[in-house]
Amino acid sequence: MKVRKAIIPAAGLGTRFLPATKAQPKEMLPIVDKPTIQYIIEEAVASGIEEILIITGRNKKAIEDHFDKSIELEMELERKNKKELLSLVKSISGMVNIHYIRQKEPKGLGHAISCGRCFVGNEPF
């Protein structure tokens, strides 16, 4: 049976990266020119994953915003004829189908993964 789904736990507080993570989720810290979580998702997609569930927590909206379509930014890039950047921005939001569930309390990694039970059903992940 092919693995089509992945769960990415991203609900932690990032205390080991303080003070860098005080106002920014650790998953959004850049490695060169991309947020860390983008590398993770690109690797999952390259291995055949079709749907991803990201388990988030408080103050993680930046993750959703990063992978969401950004109409205003796309229009501005198009207006300025920045085709390469426009293509890059569009590819981020169209990479894969991403779902989000919020872990309401920090109860650890096992609990975070179990928040995705309904997402995976009986499929391998």
SULQUISUL-V360694 format. One record per backbone hydrogen bond with DSSP energy under -1.0 kcal/mol. NH is the residue of the N-H (numbers start at 0). CO is the residue of the C=O. E is the energy in kcal/mol with one decimal. If there is no record, write none. Layout:
nh & co & e
NH & CO & E
NH & CO & E
This chain:
nh & co & e
5 & 50 & -1.8
7 & 52 & -3.2
9 & 54 & -3.0
16 & 13 & -1.7
17 & 14 & -1.3
19 & 16 & -1.3
21 & 18 & -1.8
27 & 24 & -1.7
28 & 25 & -1.4
30 & 33 & -3.0
32 & 30 & -1.0
33 & 30 & -1.4
35 & 28 & -2.1
36 & 26 & -2.5
37 & 34 & -1.0
38 & 34 & -1.2
39 & 35 & -1.6
40 & 36 & -2.3
41 & 37 & -2.7
42 & 38 & -2.2
43 & 39 & -2.0
44 & 40 & -2.6
45 & 41 & -2.4
46 & 42 & -1.2
47 & 44 & -1.8
48 & 43 & -2.3
49 & 3 & -2.8
50 & 3 & -2.1
51 & 96 & -2.5
52 & 5 & -2.8
53 & 98 & -2.7
54 & 7 & -2.3
55 & 100 & -2.9
62 & 59 & -1.6
64 & 60 & -2.7
65 & 61 & -2.1
66 & 62 & -1.5
73 & 69 & -2.7
74 & 70 & -2.7
75 & 71 & -2.2
76 & 72 & -2.6
77 & 73 & -2.2
78 & 74 & -2.6
79 & 75 & -1.9
80 & 77 & -1.4
81 & 76 & -2.9
82 & 80 & -1.3
85 & 81 & -2.3
86 & 82 & -2.5
87 & 83 & -1.9
88 & 84 & -2.7
89 & 85 & -2.5
90 & 86 & -2.1
91 & 87 & -1.4
92 & 88 & -1.3
93 & 89 & -1.5
96 & 49 & -1.2
98 & 51 & -3.3
100 & 53 & -1.9
102 & 55 & -3.6
106 & 104 & -1.7
111 & 107 & -2.1
112 & 108 & -2.6
113 & 109 & -2.2
114 & 110 & -1.2
115 & 112 & -1.9
116 & 113 & -1.6
119 & 115 & -2.0
120 & 116 & -2.4
122 & 119 & -2.4
